[in-house]
Amino acid sequence: MVITKVVEWAPRVLAKGVAIAPSGLTCTLIEQLFRRLFASDSKAGAFTFLEGRWAGIEITDLGLKFAVSSSAHDDHHRLIVRPSANPIDVPLDVTMRVTWPVLLQLATQQVDPDTLFFRRKLLVTGDTELGLQLKNLLDTIEIKERMPAFAYKKLQVLAEKSLS
């Protein structure tokens, strides 16, 4: 089946893309995606707890590491994404590590983040209180409502297949 092949090959293809793409470009793309997905939350001040703090995100099987923060911008907080390969450039307050299949499951809310944490599939190090705030916020956001229906459906199918 085509979807099964995509689930099997996606991490390898994405990892190669991440390896050759400049980290600045990758972070710019992630930042733009986050700003679109979380625009209303930023405007409502949902990310104020990240101001001046950095949350590292690592997707281990893709070799992708980046850091997310927030800064005051006009009447809301704006999300910022930076490469986090060098901790001197971006000192991380908390780091969350997942694999590509686990990220898909989290994004489509097919698996509870707490379950993944206790199964050691979502690793959190550093300021766990900050990590918990971030997890709780993301747990309340309905990604399904923010993505085009066709894109979310494809993401959901990929996540379901990654569970098996």
Short mmCIF file of the C-alpha atoms (twelve columns), coordinates in Angstrom:
data_MODEL
# 
_entry.id   MODEL 
# 
loop_
_atom_site.group_PDB 
_atom_site.id 
_atom_site.type_symbol 
_atom_site.label_atom_id 
_atom_site.label_alt_id 
_atom_site.label_comp_id 
_atom_site.label_asym_id 
_atom_site.label_seq_id 
_atom_site.Cartn_x 
_atom_site.Cartn_y 
_atom_site.Cartn_z 
_atom_site.pdbx_PDB_model_num 
ATOM 1   C CA . MET A 1   0.000  0.000  0.000  1 
ATOM 2   C CA . VAL A 2   1.259  3.497  -0.867 1 
ATOM 3   C CA . ILE A 3   0.657  4.986  2.601  1 
ATOM 4   C CA . THR A 4   2.653  2.194  4.253  1 
ATOM 5   C CA . LYS A 5   5.576  2.943  1.921  1 
ATOM 6   C CA . VAL A 6   5.363  6.662  2.730  1 
ATOM 7   C CA . VAL A 7   5.434  5.921  6.474  1 
ATOM 8   C CA . GLU A 8   8.480  3.707  6.002  1 
ATOM 9   C CA . TRP A 9   10.408 6.083  3.736  1 
ATOM 10  C CA . ALA A 10  9.371  9.515  5.037  1 
ATOM 11  C CA . PRO A 11  11.830 9.701  7.939  1 
ATOM 12  C CA . ARG A 12  14.766 8.732  5.708  1 
ATOM 13  C CA . VAL A 13  13.830 11.201 2.974  1 
ATOM 14  C CA . LEU A 14  13.124 13.994 5.461  1 
ATOM 15  C CA . ALA A 15  16.378 13.258 7.335  1 
ATOM 16  C CA . LYS A 16  18.351 13.623 4.090  1 
ATOM 17  C CA . GLY A 17  16.575 16.912 3.371  1 
ATOM 18  C CA . VAL A 18  17.290 18.186 6.874  1 
ATOM 19  C CA . ALA A 19  20.945 17.151 6.542  1 
ATOM 20  C CA . ILE A 20  21.545 19.116 3.329  1 
ATOM 21  C CA . ALA A 21  19.279 22.131 3.940  1 
ATOM 22  C CA . PRO A 22  20.796 25.110 5.721  1 
ATOM 23  C CA . SER A 23  19.496 25.156 9.312  1 
ATOM 24  C CA . GLY A 24  18.452 28.793 8.923  1 
ATOM 25  C CA . LEU A 25  16.183 27.907 6.011  1 
ATOM 26  C CA . THR A 26  14.678 24.958 7.870  1 
ATOM 27  C CA . CYS A 27  13.993 27.130 10.919 1 
ATOM 28  C CA . THR A 28  12.469 29.886 8.792  1 
ATOM 29  C CA . LEU A 29  10.055 27.372 7.261  1 
ATOM 30  C CA . ILE A 30  9.154  25.956 10.689 1 
ATOM 31  C CA . GLU A 31  8.715  29.472 12.085 1 
ATOM 32  C CA . GLN A 32  6.342  30.436 9.257  1 
ATOM 33  C CA . LEU A 33  4.342  27.234 9.761  1 
ATOM 34  C CA . PHE A 34  4.097  27.839 13.529 1 
ATOM 35  C CA . ARG A 35  3.116  31.477 13.055 1 
ATOM 36  C CA . ARG A 36  0.264  30.458 10.736 1 
ATOM 37  C CA . LEU A 37  -0.928 27.548 12.864 1 
ATOM 38  C CA . PHE A 38  -0.733 29.440 16.143 1 
ATOM 39  C CA . ALA A 39  -1.547 33.016 15.030 1 
ATOM 40  C CA . SER A 40  -4.721 33.336 17.099 1 
ATOM 41  C CA . ASP A 41  -3.006 31.834 20.149 1 
ATOM 42  C CA . SER A 42  -0.092 34.263 19.844 1 
ATOM 43  C CA . LYS A 43  -2.484 37.176 19.526 1 
ATOM 44  C CA . ALA A 44  -4.356 35.962 22.636 1 
ATOM 45  C CA . GLY A 45  -1.087 35.836 24.607 1 
ATOM 46  C CA . ALA A 46  -0.996 32.070 24.980 1 
ATOM 47  C CA . PHE A 47  2.779  31.995 24.469 1 
ATOM 48  C CA . THR A 48  3.747  34.728 26.963 1 
ATOM 49  C CA . PHE A 49  5.229  32.078 29.280 1 
ATOM 50  C CA . LEU A 50  7.900  31.447 26.614 1 
ATOM 51  C CA . GLU A 51  9.090  35.048 26.486 1 
ATOM 52  C CA . GLY A 52  12.828 35.089 27.108 1 
ATOM 53  C CA . ARG A 53  12.893 31.286 27.437 1 
ATOM 54  C CA . TRP A 54  13.767 28.621 24.920 1 
ATOM 55  C CA . ALA A 55  12.158 25.229 24.370 1 
ATOM 56  C CA . GLY A 56  14.263 22.853 22.325 1 
ATOM 57  C CA . ILE A 57  12.506 20.425 20.013 1 
ATOM 58  C CA . GLU A 58  14.406 17.438 18.664 1 
ATOM 59  C CA . ILE A 59  12.997 14.987 16.148 1 
ATOM 60  C CA . THR A 60  15.638 12.345 16.644 1 
ATOM 61  C CA . ASP A 61  15.160 10.151 13.576 1 
ATOM 62  C CA . LEU A 62  15.190 13.206 11.299 1 
ATOM 63  C CA . GLY A 63  18.249 14.768 12.905 1 
ATOM 64  C CA . LEU A 64  16.214 17.962 13.313 1 
ATOM 65  C CA . LYS A 65  16.886 20.242 16.271 1 
ATOM 66  C CA . PHE A 66  15.408 23.675 16.752 1 
ATOM 67  C CA . ALA A 67  14.447 26.003 19.563 1 
ATOM 68  C CA . VAL A 68  11.209 27.949 20.033 1 
ATOM 69  C CA . SER A 69  10.673 31.122 22.016 1 
ATOM 70  C CA . SER A 70  8.319  34.077 22.062 1 
ATOM 71  C CA . SER A 71  8.852  37.816 22.003 1 
ATOM 72  C CA . ALA A 72  6.519  40.744 22.457 1 
ATOM 73  C CA . HIS A 73  5.571  42.177 19.088 1 
ATOM 74  C CA . ASP A 74  2.975  44.942 18.743 1 
ATOM 75  C CA . ASP A 75  -0.157 43.731 20.550 1 
ATOM 76  C CA . HIS A 76  0.786  40.036 20.792 1 
ATOM 77  C CA . HIS A 77  3.654  37.615 21.209 1 
ATOM 78  C CA . ARG A 78  5.412  36.347 18.113 1 
ATOM 79  C CA . LEU A 79  6.922  32.868 17.945 1 
ATOM 80  C CA . ILE A 80  10.617 32.666 17.105 1 
ATOM 81  C CA . VAL A 81  12.394 29.534 15.833 1 
ATOM 82  C CA . ARG A 82  16.177 29.167 15.828 1 
ATOM 83  C CA . PRO A 83  18.606 26.301 15.209 1 
ATOM 84  C CA . SER A 84  19.611 24.722 18.514 1 
ATOM 85  C CA . ALA A 85  22.655 22.693 17.518 1 
ATOM 86  C CA . ASN A 86  24.909 25.026 19.495 1 
ATOM 87  C CA . PRO A 87  23.700 25.505 23.107 1 
ATOM 88  C CA . ILE A 88  25.885 28.598 23.468 1 
ATOM 89  C CA . ASP A 89  23.884 30.392 20.749 1 
ATOM 90  C CA . VAL A 90  20.500 29.288 22.124 1 
ATOM 91  C CA . PRO A 91  20.591 28.216 25.799 1 
ATOM 92  C CA . LEU A 92  17.667 25.836 26.201 1 
ATOM 93  C CA . ASP A 93  15.420 25.871 29.266 1 
ATOM 94  C CA . VAL A 94  13.687 22.622 28.317 1 
ATOM 95  C CA . THR A 95  14.174 20.040 25.591 1 
ATOM 96  C CA . MET A 96  11.538 17.712 24.169 1 
ATOM 97  C CA . ARG A 97  12.651 14.720 22.096 1 
ATOM 98  C CA . VAL A 98  10.406 12.618 19.859 1 
ATOM 99  C CA . THR A 99  10.603 10.509 16.733 1 
ATOM 100 C CA . TRP A 100 8.755  11.280 13.502 1 
ATOM 101 C CA . PRO A 101 5.953  8.730  14.133 1 
ATOM 102 C CA . VAL A 102 5.434  10.046 17.667 1 
ATOM 103 C CA . LEU A 103 5.283  13.620 16.341 1 
ATOM 104 C CA . LEU A 104 2.599  12.572 13.852 1 
ATOM 105 C CA . GLN A 105 0.613  10.948 16.648 1 
ATOM 106 C CA . LEU A 106 0.929  14.068 18.820 1 
ATOM 107 C CA . ALA A 107 -0.031 16.422 15.986 1 
ATOM 108 C CA . THR A 108 -3.166 14.443 15.189 1 
ATOM 109 C CA . GLN A 109 -3.966 13.851 18.865 1 
ATOM 110 C CA . GLN A 110 -4.160 10.097 18.373 1 
ATOM 111 C CA . VAL A 111 -2.086 9.458  21.472 1 
ATOM 112 C CA . ASP A 112 -2.156 11.397 24.714 1 
ATOM 113 C CA . PRO A 113 1.157  13.194 25.426 1 
ATOM 114 C CA . ASP A 114 1.153  11.904 29.002 1 
ATOM 115 C CA . THR A 115 0.952  8.316  27.750 1 
ATOM 116 C CA . LEU A 116 3.894  8.947  25.420 1 
ATOM 117 C CA . PHE A 117 5.843  10.547 28.265 1 
ATOM 118 C CA . PHE A 118 5.307  7.589  30.605 1 
ATOM 119 C CA . ARG A 119 6.190  5.162  27.805 1 
ATOM 120 C CA . ARG A 120 9.403  7.174  27.289 1 
ATOM 121 C CA . LYS A 121 8.488  8.052  23.719 1 
ATOM 122 C CA . LEU A 122 8.298  11.760 24.573 1 
ATOM 123 C CA . LEU A 123 11.408 12.718 26.515 1 
ATOM 124 C CA . VAL A 124 11.521 15.969 28.451 1 
ATOM 125 C CA . THR A 125 14.710 17.279 30.058 1 
ATOM 126 C CA . GLY A 126 15.508 20.554 31.764 1 
ATOM 127 C CA . ASP A 127 12.770 22.754 33.226 1 
ATOM 128 C CA . THR A 128 9.953  20.217 33.329 1 
ATOM 129 C CA . GLU A 129 7.500  22.852 34.575 1 
ATOM 130 C CA . LEU A 130 8.075  24.834 31.377 1 
ATOM 131 C CA . GLY A 131 7.773  21.628 29.361 1 
ATOM 132 C CA . LEU A 132 4.486  20.857 31.103 1 
ATOM 133 C CA . GLN A 133 3.148  24.349 30.325 1 
ATOM 134 C CA . LEU A 134 4.051  23.898 26.672 1 
ATOM 135 C CA . LYS A 135 2.558  20.394 26.525 1 
ATOM 136 C CA . ASN A 136 -0.670 21.563 28.184 1 
ATOM 137 C CA . LEU A 137 -1.009 24.462 25.758 1 
ATOM 138 C CA . LEU A 138 -0.399 22.286 22.710 1 
ATOM 139 C CA . ASP A 139 -2.817 19.703 24.096 1 
ATOM 140 C CA . THR A 140 -5.625 22.300 23.994 1 
ATOM 141 C CA . ILE A 141 -4.966 23.439 20.424 1 
ATOM 142 C CA . GLU A 142 -6.985 21.679 17.741 1 
ATOM 143 C CA . ILE A 143 -4.587 21.402 14.819 1 
ATOM 144 C CA . LYS A 144 -7.392 19.843 12.785 1 
ATOM 145 C CA . GLU A 145 -9.234 23.170 12.811 1 
ATOM 146 C CA . ARG A 146 -6.184 25.072 11.616 1 
ATOM 147 C CA . MET A 147 -5.007 22.969 8.701  1 
ATOM 148 C CA . PRO A 148 -6.626 22.471 5.321  1 
ATOM 149 C CA . ALA A 149 -8.866 19.392 5.588  1 
ATOM 150 C CA . PHE A 150 -7.000 17.428 2.908  1 
ATOM 151 C CA . ALA A 151 -3.621 18.033 4.594  1 
ATOM 152 C CA . TYR A 152 -4.894 17.045 8.023  1 
ATOM 153 C CA . LYS A 153 -6.480 13.862 6.583  1 
ATOM 154 C CA . LYS A 154 -3.153 12.837 5.032  1 
ATOM 155 C CA . LEU A 155 -1.351 13.581 8.294  1 
ATOM 156 C CA . GLN A 156 -3.910 11.528 10.193 1 
ATOM 157 C CA . VAL A 157 -3.521 8.537  7.856  1 
ATOM 158 C CA . LEU A 158 0.259  8.709  8.203  1 
ATOM 159 C CA . ALA A 159 -0.076 8.807  12.005 1 
ATOM 160 C CA . GLU A 160 -2.466 5.842  12.040 1 
ATOM 161 C CA . LYS A 161 -0.117 3.798  9.883  1 
ATOM 162 C CA . SER A 162 2.845  4.723  12.078 1 
ATOM 163 C CA . LEU A 163 1.050  3.182  15.072 1 
ATOM 164 C CA . SER A 164 1.110  -0.251 13.453 1 
# 
